[in-house]
Amino acid sequence: MFSCRVTDVEANPADPTEMYVAYASGGLWHSTNNGTTFQPVFDQEAAMTIGDIAVDWQRRVLWVGSGENNSSRSSYAGTGMYRSADGGKTEWRGLPESHHIGRIVLHPTDPEVLWVAVLGHLYSPNDERGVYRSTDGSLT
């Protein structure tokens, strides 16, 4: 079913049989039965590659950073940040030239604050590179 590098696994701490699995170039998948079966979550977006995901399990909010973070010729660029508060029907949230997002960190008590580590273009300079912070749930 899958044949790609896994970039992240996020399991529900209240129910570890539920998880999201992100693949370098194979999309995002959700399981509610300990990985016995998976459903695709990120199929309708403009990027198939994922660098990192983060889940606020209490509020059921999912963040997806597109673009695999490994620096190799087989690493494909992403199209920025996405957010979903409805089980995977995502909203694009910005950083279009980030190309490769390596990490998303959620604030432990404030659901509106998150940090995003952006590698940027692999073989050329660009302005969207570095660590970004949002204090409004990734609207900016």
N, CA, C and O atoms as a GROMACS GRO file, in nm:
protein
  560
    1MET      N    1   0.082  -0.119   0.000
    1MET     CA    2   0.000   0.000   0.000
    1MET      C    3   0.086   0.125   0.000
    1MET      O    4   0.055   0.220  -0.072
    2PHE      N    5   0.195   0.130   0.079
    2PHE     CA    6   0.281   0.246   0.087
    2PHE      C    7   0.423   0.207   0.046
    2PHE      O    8   0.470   0.098   0.079
    3SER      N    9   0.488   0.295  -0.024
    3SER     CA   10   0.628   0.266  -0.059
    3SER      C   11   0.703   0.398  -0.066
    3SER      O   12   0.738   0.446  -0.174
    4CYS      N   13   0.726   0.454   0.049
    4CYS     CA   14   0.789   0.586   0.053
    4CYS      C   15   0.846   0.609   0.191
    4CYS      O   16   0.818   0.534   0.284
    5ARG      N   17   0.927   0.711   0.205
    5ARG     CA   18   0.983   0.746   0.335
    5ARG      C   19   0.876   0.810   0.423
    5ARG      O   20   0.803   0.899   0.380
    6VAL      N   21   0.867   0.764   0.547
    6VAL     CA   22   0.778   0.826   0.645
    6VAL      C   23   0.848   0.948   0.701
    6VAL      O   24   0.963   0.939   0.743
    7THR      N   25   0.780   1.062   0.702
    7THR     CA   26   0.839   1.184   0.757
    7THR      C   27   0.788   1.216   0.896
    7THR      O   28   0.854   1.287   0.972
    8ASP      N   29   0.670   1.164   0.932
    8ASP     CA   30   0.617   1.189   1.066
    8ASP      C   31   0.503   1.093   1.097
    8ASP      O   32   0.428   1.051   1.009
    9VAL      N   33   0.493   1.059   1.226
    9VAL     CA   34   0.379   0.983   1.278
    9VAL      C   35   0.332   1.057   1.401
    9VAL      O   36   0.411   1.086   1.491
   10GLU      N   37   0.203   1.087   1.407
   10GLU     CA   38   0.145   1.152   1.524
   10GLU      C   39   0.032   1.063   1.574
   10GLU      O   40  -0.067   1.040   1.504
   11ALA      N   41   0.047   1.011   1.698
   11ALA     CA   42  -0.055   0.924   1.758
   11ALA      C   43  -0.133   1.002   1.863
   11ALA      O   44  -0.078   1.087   1.933
   12ASN      N   45  -0.259   0.972   1.874
   12ASN     CA   46  -0.347   1.035   1.971
   12ASN      C   47  -0.308   0.986   2.111
   12ASN      O   48  -0.317   0.867   2.137
   13PRO      N   49  -0.266   1.075   2.200
   13PRO     CA   50  -0.224   1.029   2.333
   13PRO      C   51  -0.339   0.969   2.415
   13PRO      O   52  -0.315   0.887   2.503
   14ALA      N   53  -0.461   1.008   2.388
   14ALA     CA   54  -0.577   0.953   2.459
   14ALA      C   55  -0.622   0.820   2.400
   14ALA      O   56  -0.690   0.742   2.467
   15ASP      N   57  -0.584   0.793   2.276
   15ASP     CA   58  -0.620   0.668   2.208
   15ASP      C   59  -0.513   0.637   2.104
   15ASP      O   60  -0.529   0.674   1.987
   16PRO      N   61  -0.404   0.570   2.144
   16PRO     CA   62  -0.292   0.549   2.052
   16PRO      C   63  -0.324   0.462   1.931
   16PRO      O   64  -0.238   0.445   1.845
   17THR      N   65  -0.443   0.406   1.923
   17THR     CA   66  -0.480   0.332   1.802
   17THR      C   67  -0.519   0.427   1.689
   17THR      O   68  -0.536   0.385   1.574
   18GLU      N   69  -0.533   0.556   1.721
   18GLU     CA   70  -0.561   0.657   1.618
   18GLU      C   71  -0.431   0.730   1.588
   18GLU      O   72  -0.360   0.772   1.679
   19MET      N   73  -0.401   0.745   1.460
   19MET     CA   74  -0.276   0.810   1.421
   19MET      C   75  -0.286   0.870   1.281
   19MET      O   76  -0.369   0.829   1.199
   20TYR      N   77  -0.199   0.966   1.257
   20TYR     CA   78  -0.175   1.019   1.123
   20TYR      C   79  -0.033   0.980   1.085
   20TYR      O   80   0.058   0.986   1.168
   21VAL      N   81  -0.013   0.938   0.961
   21VAL     CA   82   0.119   0.905   0.911
   21VAL      C   83   0.144   0.988   0.785
   21VAL      O   84   0.066   0.983   0.690
   22ALA      N   85   0.253   1.064   0.786
   22ALA     CA   86   0.289   1.150   0.673
   22ALA      C   87   0.405   1.086   0.597
   22ALA      O   88   0.500   1.034   0.656
   23TYR      N   89   0.394   1.091   0.465
   23TYR     CA   90   0.497   1.033   0.378
   23TYR      C   91   0.566   1.141   0.298
   23TYR      O   92   0.505   1.242   0.261
   24ALA      N   93   0.695   1.119   0.269
   24ALA     CA   94   0.775   1.215   0.196
   24ALA      C   95   0.710   1.252   0.062
   24ALA      O   96   0.703   1.370   0.027
   25SER      N   97   0.664   1.154  -0.011
   25SER     CA   98   0.596   1.183  -0.137
   25SER      C   99   0.476   1.092  -0.157
   25SER      O  100   0.443   1.055  -0.270
   26GLY      N  101   0.413   1.055  -0.048
   26GLY     CA  102   0.298   0.966  -0.056
   26GLY      C  103   0.175   1.016   0.017
   26GLY      O  104   0.081   0.940   0.040
   27GLY      N  105   0.175   1.144   0.055
   27GLY     CA  106   0.057   1.202   0.116
   27GLY      C  107   0.045   1.179   0.265
   27GLY      O  108   0.140   1.141   0.333
   28LEU      N  109  -0.076   1.203   0.314
   28LEU     CA  110  -0.107   1.192   0.456
   28LEU      C  111  -0.220   1.091   0.473
   28LEU      O  112  -0.318   1.092   0.399
   29TRP      N  113  -0.203   1.003   0.573
   29TRP     CA  114  -0.298   0.894   0.595
   29TRP      C  115  -0.343   0.893   0.741
   29TRP      O  116  -0.266   0.928   0.831
   30HIS      N  117  -0.466   0.852   0.763
   30HIS     CA  118  -0.526   0.848   0.898
   30HIS      C  119  -0.573   0.707   0.927
   30HIS      O  120  -0.634   0.642   0.842
   31SER      N  121  -0.545   0.659   1.048
   31SER     CA  122  -0.590   0.528   1.092
   31SER      C  123  -0.657   0.540   1.228
   31SER      O  124  -0.611   0.616   1.314
   32THR      N  125  -0.764   0.466   1.247
   32THR     CA  126  -0.830   0.461   1.378
   32THR      C  127  -0.828   0.320   1.436
   32THR      O  128  -0.894   0.292   1.536
   33ASN      N  129  -0.751   0.230   1.373
   33ASN     CA  130  -0.746   0.091   1.420
   33ASN      C  131  -0.603   0.039   1.430
   33ASN      O  132  -0.572  -0.072   1.388
   34ASN      N  133  -0.517   0.123   1.487
   34ASN     CA  134  -0.378   0.084   1.514
   34ASN      C  135  -0.298   0.054   1.387
   34ASN      O  136  -0.205  -0.027   1.389
   35GLY      N  137  -0.334   0.119   1.278
   35GLY     CA  138  -0.260   0.101   1.153
   35GLY      C  139  -0.299  -0.019   1.070
   35GLY      O  140  -0.231  -0.052   0.973
   36THR      N  141  -0.409  -0.086   1.107
   36THR     CA  142  -0.454  -0.200   1.027
   36THR      C  143  -0.503  -0.152   0.890
   36THR      O  144  -0.474  -0.215   0.789
   37THR      N  145  -0.576  -0.042   0.888
   37THR     CA  146  -0.620   0.020   0.763
   37THR      C  147  -0.598   0.171   0.774
   37THR      O  148  -0.594   0.226   0.884
   38PHE      N  149  -0.584   0.234   0.660
   38PHE     CA  150  -0.562   0.379   0.654
   38PHE      C  151  -0.656   0.441   0.551
   38PHE      O  152  -0.694   0.377   0.453
   39GLN      N  153  -0.691   0.567   0.576
   39GLN     CA  154  -0.768   0.646   0.480
   39GLN      C  155  -0.684   0.766   0.438
   39GLN      O  156  -0.620   0.828   0.523
   40PRO      N  157  -0.682   0.800   0.309
   40PRO     CA  158  -0.606   0.918   0.265
   40PRO      C  159  -0.674   1.046   0.314
   40PRO      O  160  -0.797   1.055   0.318
   41VAL      N  161  -0.592   1.144   0.351
   41VAL     CA  162  -0.646   1.268   0.406
   41VAL      C  163  -0.611   1.388   0.318
   41VAL      O  164  -0.688   1.484   0.314
   42PHE      N  165  -0.500   1.386   0.250
   42PHE     CA  166  -0.443   1.505   0.186
   42PHE      C  167  -0.445   1.493   0.033
   42PHE      O  168  -0.358   1.549  -0.034
   43ASP      N  169  -0.542   1.422  -0.021
   43ASP     CA  170  -0.543   1.394  -0.165
   43ASP      C  171  -0.585   1.510  -0.255
   43ASP      O  172  -0.553   1.509  -0.374
   44GLN      N  173  -0.656   1.607  -0.202
   44GLN     CA  174  -0.711   1.713  -0.286
   44GLN      C  175  -0.626   1.839  -0.289
   44GLN      O  176  -0.668   1.940  -0.345
   45GLU      N  177  -0.510   1.834  -0.230
   45GLU     CA  178  -0.427   1.955  -0.221
   45GLU      C  179  -0.327   1.963  -0.336
   45GLU      O  180  -0.308   1.868  -0.412
   46ALA      N  181  -0.263   2.079  -0.346
   46ALA     CA  182  -0.170   2.106  -0.456
   46ALA      C  183  -0.031   2.050  -0.431
   46ALA      O  184   0.060   2.076  -0.510
   47ALA      N  185  -0.012   1.975  -0.323
   47ALA     CA  186   0.118   1.916  -0.293
   47ALA      C  187   0.099   1.773  -0.249
   47ALA      O  188   0.005   1.741  -0.175
   48MET      N  189   0.188   1.685  -0.293
   48MET     CA  190   0.180   1.546  -0.249
   48MET      C  191   0.289   1.514  -0.148
   48MET      O  192   0.286   1.408  -0.085
   49THR      N  193   0.385   1.605  -0.132
   49THR     CA  194   0.496   1.580  -0.041
   49THR      C  195   0.472   1.647   0.093
   49THR      O  196   0.416   1.757   0.100
   50ILE      N  197   0.515   1.581   0.200
   50ILE     CA  198   0.494   1.634   0.334
   50ILE      C  199   0.624   1.629   0.411
   50ILE      O  200   0.694   1.528   0.412
   51GLY      N  201   0.656   1.741   0.477
   51GLY     CA  202   0.775   1.748   0.559
   51GLY      C  203   0.747   1.719   0.705
   51GLY      O  204   0.825   1.650   0.771
   52ASP      N  205   0.635   1.770   0.756
   52ASP     CA  206   0.600   1.748   0.896
   52ASP      C  207   0.452   1.776   0.917
   52ASP      O  208   0.389   1.849   0.841
   53ILE      N  209   0.398   1.714   1.022
   53ILE     CA  210   0.260   1.741   1.063
   53ILE      C  211   0.259   1.767   1.213
   53ILE      O  212   0.352   1.728   1.284
   54ALA      N  213   0.154   1.832   1.259
   54ALA     CA  214   0.132   1.851   1.402
   54ALA      C  215  -0.018   1.840   1.426
   54ALA      O  216  -0.098   1.884   1.344
   55VAL      N  217  -0.056   1.780   1.539
   55VAL     CA  218  -0.197   1.760   1.569
   55VAL      C  219  -0.227   1.812   1.709
   55VAL      O  220  -0.160   1.776   1.806
   56ASP      N  221  -0.328   1.897   1.718
   56ASP     CA  222  -0.385   1.936   1.847
   56ASP      C  223  -0.501   1.841   1.869
   56ASP      O  224  -0.612   1.865   1.821
   57TRP      N  225  -0.477   1.734   1.940
   57TRP     CA  226  -0.576   1.627   1.955
   57TRP      C  227  -0.698   1.672   2.033
   57TRP      O  228  -0.808   1.624   2.007
   58GLN      N  229  -0.682   1.763   2.128
   58GLN     CA  230  -0.797   1.810   2.205
   58GLN      C  231  -0.896   1.886   2.120
   58GLN      O  232  -1.018   1.871   2.136
   59ARG      N  233  -0.847   1.967   2.029
   59ARG     CA  234  -0.933   2.049   1.943
   59ARG      C  235  -0.955   1.986   1.806
   59ARG      O  236  -1.031   2.038   1.724
   60ARG      N  237  -0.887   1.875   1.780
   60ARG     CA  238  -0.895   1.804   1.652
   60ARG      C  239  -0.852   1.894   1.536
   60ARG      O  240  -0.916   1.897   1.431
   61VAL      N  241  -0.741   1.966   1.556
   61VAL     CA  242  -0.686   2.052   1.452
   61VAL      C  243  -0.555   1.992   1.405
   61VAL      O  244  -0.471   1.953   1.485
   62LEU      N  245  -0.539   1.984   1.274
   62LEU     CA  246  -0.424   1.923   1.209
   62LEU      C  247  -0.352   2.029   1.126
   62LEU      O  248  -0.416   2.101   1.049
   63TRP      N  249  -0.220   2.037   1.142
   63TRP     CA  250  -0.137   2.123   1.058
   63TRP      C  251  -0.049   2.035   0.972
   63TRP      O  252   0.004   1.934   1.018
   64VAL      N  253  -0.033   2.074   0.846
   64VAL     CA  254   0.050   2.000   0.752
   64VAL      C  255   0.150   2.097   0.689
   64VAL      O  256   0.112   2.199   0.631
   65GLY      N  257   0.278   2.065   0.701
   65GLY     CA  258   0.383   2.141   0.634
   65GLY      C  259   0.426   2.062   0.512
   65GLY      O  260   0.482   1.954   0.524
   66SER      N  261   0.399   2.116   0.395
   66SER     CA  262   0.428   2.041   0.273
   66SER      C  263   0.573   2.057   0.231
   66SER      O  264   0.640   2.153   0.268
   67GLY      N  265   0.620   1.962   0.153
   67GLY     CA  266   0.757   1.962   0.104
   67GLY      C  267   0.849   1.884   0.194
   67GLY      O  268   0.882   1.926   0.305
   68GLU      N  269   0.892   1.769   0.146
   68GLU     CA  270   0.983   1.685   0.224
   68GLU      C  271   1.109   1.762   0.260
   68GLU      O  272   1.159   1.842   0.181
   69ASN      N  273   1.160   1.739   0.379
   69ASN     CA  274   1.273   1.816   0.428
   69ASN      C  275   1.409   1.757   0.396
   69ASN      O  276   1.510   1.824   0.415
   70ASN      N  277   1.416   1.635   0.348
   70ASN     CA  278   1.546   1.576   0.311
   70ASN      C  279   1.602   1.648   0.189
   70ASN      O  280   1.532   1.669   0.090
   71SER      N  281   1.729   1.686   0.197
   71SER     CA  282   1.792   1.754   0.084
   71SER      C  283   1.852   1.651  -0.011
   71SER      O  284   1.965   1.607   0.007
   72SER      N  285   1.775   1.615  -0.110
   72SER     CA  286   1.826   1.524  -0.212
   72SER      C  287   1.757   1.554  -0.344
   72SER      O  288   1.658   1.627  -0.348
   73ARG      N  289   1.808   1.499  -0.449
   73ARG     CA  290   1.747   1.523  -0.580
   73ARG      C  291   1.609   1.460  -0.593
   73ARG      O  292   1.535   1.493  -0.686
   74SER      N  293   1.575   1.370  -0.501
   74SER     CA  294   1.442   1.309  -0.505
   74SER      C  295   1.345   1.377  -0.408
   74SER      O  296   1.237   1.324  -0.382
   75SER      N  297   1.384   1.493  -0.354
   75SER     CA  298   1.297   1.568  -0.263
   75SER      C  299   1.217   1.669  -0.345
   75SER      O  300   1.275   1.755  -0.412
   76TYR      N  301   1.087   1.659  -0.339
   76TYR     CA  302   1.002   1.748  -0.417
   76TYR      C  303   0.948   1.860  -0.331
   76TYR      O  304   0.920   1.842  -0.213
   77ALA      N  305   0.935   1.978  -0.391
   77ALA     CA  306   0.891   2.096  -0.320
   77ALA      C  307   0.744   2.087  -0.284
   77ALA      O  308   0.664   2.025  -0.354
   78GLY      N  309   0.711   2.152  -0.174
   78GLY     CA  310   0.572   2.164  -0.132
   78GLY      C  311   0.518   2.301  -0.167
   78GLY      O  312   0.584   2.381  -0.234
   79THR      N  313   0.398   2.328  -0.122
   79THR     CA  314   0.330   2.454  -0.153
   79THR      C  315   0.294   2.533  -0.028
   79THR      O  316   0.210   2.623  -0.034
   80GLY      N  317   0.357   2.502   0.085
   80GLY     CA  318   0.336   2.581   0.205
   80GLY      C  319   0.268   2.506   0.318
   80GLY      O  320   0.275   2.384   0.327
   81MET      N  321   0.200   2.584   0.402
   81MET     CA  322   0.134   2.532   0.521
   81MET      C  323  -0.016   2.513   0.497
   81MET      O  324  -0.080   2.590   0.426
   82TYR      N  325  -0.068   2.408   0.560
   82TYR     CA  326  -0.211   2.379   0.554
   82TYR      C  327  -0.263   2.353   0.695
   82TYR      O  328  -0.187   2.312   0.783
   83ARG      N  329  -0.391   2.378   0.716
   83ARG     CA  330  -0.456   2.356   0.846
   83ARG      C  331  -0.592   2.294   0.821
   83ARG      O  332  -0.662   2.330   0.726
   84SER      N  333  -0.630   2.202   0.907
   84SER     CA  334  -0.761   2.140   0.898
   84SER      C  335  -0.823   2.129   1.036
   84SER      O  336  -0.760   2.081   1.130
   85ALA      N  337  -0.945   2.175   1.048
   85ALA     CA  338  -1.021   2.160   1.172
   85ALA      C  339  -1.144   2.073   1.148
   85ALA      O  340  -1.236   2.070   1.230
   86ASP      N  341  -1.146   2.003   1.034
   86ASP     CA  342  -1.264   1.924   0.998
   86ASP      C  343  -1.226   1.788   0.940
   86ASP      O  344  -1.284   1.744   0.840
   87GLY      N  345  -1.129   1.723   1.001
   87GLY     CA  346  -1.095   1.588   0.961
   87GLY      C  347  -1.018   1.574   0.832
   87GLY      O  348  -1.019   1.466   0.772
   88GLY      N  349  -0.954   1.678   0.787
   88GLY     CA  350  -0.871   1.666   0.669
   88GLY      C  351  -0.911   1.753   0.552
   88GLY      O  352  -0.838   1.760   0.454
   89LYS      N  353  -1.025   1.819   0.559
   89LYS     CA  354  -1.061   1.916   0.455
   89LYS      C  355  -0.981   2.041   0.485
   89LYS      O  356  -1.022   2.125   0.565
   90THR      N  357  -0.868   2.054   0.420
   90THR     CA  358  -0.767   2.150   0.459
   90THR      C  359  -0.788   2.288   0.401
   90THR      O  360  -0.857   2.307   0.301
   91GLU      N  361  -0.728   2.384   0.469
   91GLU     CA  362  -0.721   2.522   0.423
   91GLU      C  363  -0.574   2.556   0.404
   91GLU      O  364  -0.492   2.526   0.491
   92TRP      N  365  -0.541   2.617   0.294
   92TRP     CA  366  -0.404   2.662   0.272
   92TRP      C  367  -0.380   2.782   0.362
   92TRP      O  368  -0.465   2.871   0.370
   93ARG      N  369  -0.263   2.787   0.429
   93ARG     CA  370  -0.237   2.894   0.525
   93ARG      C  371  -0.116   2.980   0.492
   93ARG      O  372  -0.086   3.073   0.568
   94GLY      N  373  -0.044   2.954   0.386
   94GLY     CA  374   0.064   3.044   0.352
   94GLY      C  375   0.200   2.978   0.337
   94GLY      O  376   0.211   2.856   0.332
   95LEU      N  377   0.302   3.061   0.330
   95LEU     CA  378   0.441   3.022   0.304
   95LEU      C  379   0.456   2.950   0.170
   95LEU      O  380   0.510   2.840   0.165
   96PRO      N  381   0.408   3.011   0.062
   96PRO     CA  382   0.407   2.942  -0.068
   96PRO      C  383   0.544   2.908  -0.123
   96PRO      O  384   0.558   2.810  -0.196
   97GLU      N  385   0.645   2.986  -0.090
   97GLU     CA  386   0.780   2.960  -0.141
   97GLU      C  387   0.867   2.887  -0.039
   97GLU      O  388   0.989   2.883  -0.055
   98SER      N  389   0.808   2.831   0.064
   98SER     CA  390   0.885   2.759   0.166
   98SER      C  391   0.947   2.632   0.109
   98SER      O  392   1.056   2.592   0.151
   99HIS      N  393   0.880   2.569   0.017
   99HIS     CA  394   0.924   2.447  -0.053
   99HIS      C  395   0.944   2.326   0.036
   99HIS      O  396   0.899   2.216   0.002
  100HIS      N  397   1.011   2.341   0.151
  100HIS     CA  398   1.043   2.226   0.236
  100HIS      C  399   1.027   2.265   0.383
  100HIS      O  400   1.106   2.343   0.436
  101ILE      N  401   0.925   2.211   0.448
  101ILE     CA  402   0.898   2.241   0.589
  101ILE      C  403   0.943   2.122   0.672
  101ILE      O  404   0.895   2.010   0.652
  102GLY      N  405   1.035   2.148   0.764
  102GLY     CA  406   1.095   2.039   0.841
  102GLY      C  407   1.032   2.012   0.976
  102GLY      O  408   1.042   1.900   1.027
  103ARG      N  409   0.966   2.112   1.035
  103ARG     CA  410   0.912   2.090   1.169
  103ARG      C  411   0.803   2.190   1.198
  103ARG      O  412   0.811   2.306   1.161
  104ILE      N  413   0.699   2.142   1.266
  104ILE     CA  414   0.591   2.227   1.318
  104ILE      C  415   0.580   2.196   1.466
  104ILE      O  416   0.567   2.080   1.506
  105VAL      N  417   0.586   2.300   1.549
  105VAL     CA  418   0.575   2.283   1.693
  105VAL      C  419   0.457   2.366   1.742
  105VAL      O  420   0.448   2.485   1.715
  106LEU      N  421   0.367   2.300   1.815
  106LEU     CA  422   0.251   2.367   1.871
  106LEU      C  423   0.282   2.411   2.015
  106LEU      O  424   0.348   2.339   2.089
  107HIS      N  425   0.233   2.527   2.052
  107HIS     CA  426   0.248   2.573   2.189
  107HIS      C  427   0.170   2.478   2.280
  107HIS      O  428   0.059   2.437   2.245
  108PRO      N  429   0.224   2.440   2.396
  108PRO     CA  430   0.158   2.340   2.480
  108PRO      C  431   0.026   2.385   2.542
  108PRO      O  432  -0.056   2.300   2.578
  109THR      N  433   0.003   2.517   2.557
  109THR     CA  434  -0.121   2.561   2.622
  109THR      C  435  -0.201   2.662   2.540
  109THR      O  436  -0.320   2.681   2.567
  110ASP      N  437  -0.140   2.726   2.442
  110ASP     CA  438  -0.210   2.826   2.361
  110ASP      C  439  -0.230   2.772   2.219
  110ASP      O  440  -0.134   2.765   2.142
  111PRO      N  441  -0.352   2.732   2.183
  111PRO     CA  442  -0.374   2.670   2.052
  111PRO      C  443  -0.355   2.764   1.933
  111PRO      O  444  -0.355   2.719   1.818
  112GLU      N  445  -0.338   2.892   1.958
  112GLU     CA  446  -0.319   2.988   1.849
  112GLU      C  447  -0.172   3.009   1.814
  112GLU      O  448  -0.141   3.076   1.715
  113VAL      N  449  -0.081   2.954   1.895
  113VAL     CA  450   0.062   2.978   1.874
  113VAL      C  451   0.129   2.852   1.822
  113VAL      O  452   0.112   2.744   1.877
  114LEU      N  453   0.206   2.869   1.713
  114LEU     CA  454   0.286   2.759   1.659
  114LEU      C  455   0.410   2.814   1.593
  114LEU      O  456   0.415   2.931   1.554
  115TRP      N  457   0.511   2.729   1.580
  115TRP     CA  458   0.636   2.762   1.514
  115TRP      C  459   0.654   2.666   1.397
  115TRP      O  460   0.618   2.548   1.405
  116VAL      N  461   0.711   2.718   1.287
  116VAL     CA  462   0.733   2.638   1.166
  116VAL      C  463   0.877   2.658   1.121
  116VAL      O  464   0.921   2.771   1.099
  117ALA      N  465   0.950   2.548   1.106
  117ALA     CA  466   1.088   2.553   1.056
  117ALA      C  467   1.086   2.528   0.906
  117ALA      O  468   1.038   2.425   0.860
  118VAL      N  469   1.140   2.623   0.831
  118VAL     CA  470   1.134   2.621   0.685
  118VAL      C  471   1.275   2.614   0.627
  118VAL      O  472   1.358   2.700   0.653
  119LEU      N  473   1.301   2.511   0.549
  119LEU     CA  474   1.430   2.498   0.482
  119LEU      C  475   1.439   2.591   0.361
  119LEU      O  476   1.546   2.648   0.336
  120GLY      N  477   1.332   2.606   0.288
  120GLY     CA  478   1.333   2.691   0.169
  120GLY      C  479   1.376   2.612   0.047
  120GLY      O  480   1.376   2.488   0.048
  121HIS      N  481   1.411   2.682  -0.057
  121HIS     CA  482   1.455   2.619  -0.182
  121HIS      C  483   1.584   2.543  -0.157
  121HIS      O  484   1.672   2.591  -0.086
  122LEU      N  485   1.596   2.425  -0.215
  122LEU     CA  486   1.714   2.342  -0.189
  122LEU      C  487   1.842   2.396  -0.252
  122LEU      O  488   1.947   2.394  -0.187
  123TYR      N  489   1.835   2.442  -0.375
  123TYR     CA  490   1.958   2.476  -0.447
  123TYR      C  491   1.965   2.620  -0.493
  123TYR      O  492   2.044   2.654  -0.581
  124SER      N  493   1.884   2.706  -0.433
  124SER     CA  494   1.889   2.847  -0.468
  124SER      C  495   1.838   2.929  -0.350
  124SER      O  496   1.763   2.878  -0.266
  125PRO      N  497   1.878   3.055  -0.342
  125PRO     CA  498   1.833   3.138  -0.231
  125PRO      C  499   1.684   3.175  -0.244
  125PRO      O  500   1.631   3.184  -0.354
  126ASN      N  501   1.621   3.196  -0.130
  126ASN     CA  502   1.486   3.252  -0.130
  126ASN      C  503   1.459   3.314   0.006
  126ASN      O  504   1.524   3.281   0.105
  127ASP      N  505   1.362   3.403   0.011
  127ASP     CA  506   1.333   3.476   0.134
  127ASP      C  507   1.260   3.392   0.237
  127ASP      O  508   1.276   3.417   0.357
  128GLU      N  509   1.180   3.295   0.196
  128GLU     CA  510   1.105   3.212   0.290
  128GLU      C  511   1.191   3.098   0.342
  128GLU      O  512   1.178   2.984   0.299
  129ARG      N  513   1.280   3.132   0.434
  129ARG     CA  514   1.369   3.035   0.496
  129ARG      C  515   1.391   3.080   0.640
  129ARG      O  516   1.413   3.198   0.666
  130GLY      N  517   1.385   2.985   0.733
  130GLY     CA  518   1.406   3.020   0.873
  130GLY      C  519   1.295   2.963   0.960
  130GLY      O  520   1.225   2.870   0.920
  131VAL      N  521   1.279   3.020   1.078
  131VAL     CA  522   1.175   2.977   1.172
  131VAL      C  523   1.068   3.085   1.177
  131VAL      O  524   1.098   3.202   1.198
  132TYR      N  525   0.945   3.044   1.156
  132TYR     CA  526   0.831   3.135   1.158
  132TYR      C  527   0.745   3.107   1.280
  132TYR      O  528   0.735   2.993   1.325
  133ARG      N  529   0.683   3.213   1.333
  133ARG     CA  530   0.594   3.200   1.447
  133ARG      C  531   0.460   3.262   1.411
  133ARG      O  532   0.454   3.371   1.353
  134SER      N  533   0.355   3.192   1.446
  134SER     CA  534   0.219   3.244   1.428
  134SER      C  535   0.153   3.253   1.565
  134SER      O  536   0.167   3.163   1.648
  135THR      N  537   0.083   3.362   1.588
  135THR     CA  538   0.010   3.379   1.714
  135THR      C  539  -0.140   3.385   1.691
  135THR      O  540  -0.216   3.417   1.782
  136ASP      N  541  -0.184   3.355   1.568
  136ASP     CA  542  -0.326   3.359   1.537
  136ASP      C  543  -0.372   3.231   1.466
  136ASP      O  544  -0.455   3.237   1.375
  137GLY      N  545  -0.318   3.118   1.507
  137GLY     CA  546  -0.362   2.990   1.451
  137GLY      C  547  -0.322   2.968   1.308
  137GLY      O  548  -0.388   2.893   1.236
  138SER      N  549  -0.217   3.030   1.264
  138SER     CA  550  -0.157   3.020   1.131
  138SER      C  551  -0.227   3.104   1.025
  138SER      O  552  -0.210   3.078   0.906
  139LEU      N  553  -0.305   3.203   1.066
  139LEU     CA  554  -0.359   3.297   0.967
  139LEU      C  555  -0.248   3.385   0.911
  139LEU      O  556  -0.248   3.420   0.793
  140THR      N  557  -0.151   3.420   0.999
  140THR     CA  558  -0.032   3.494   0.955
  140THR      C  559   0.090   3.430   1.016
  140THR      O  560   0.202   3.475   0.994
   0.00000   0.00000   0.00000
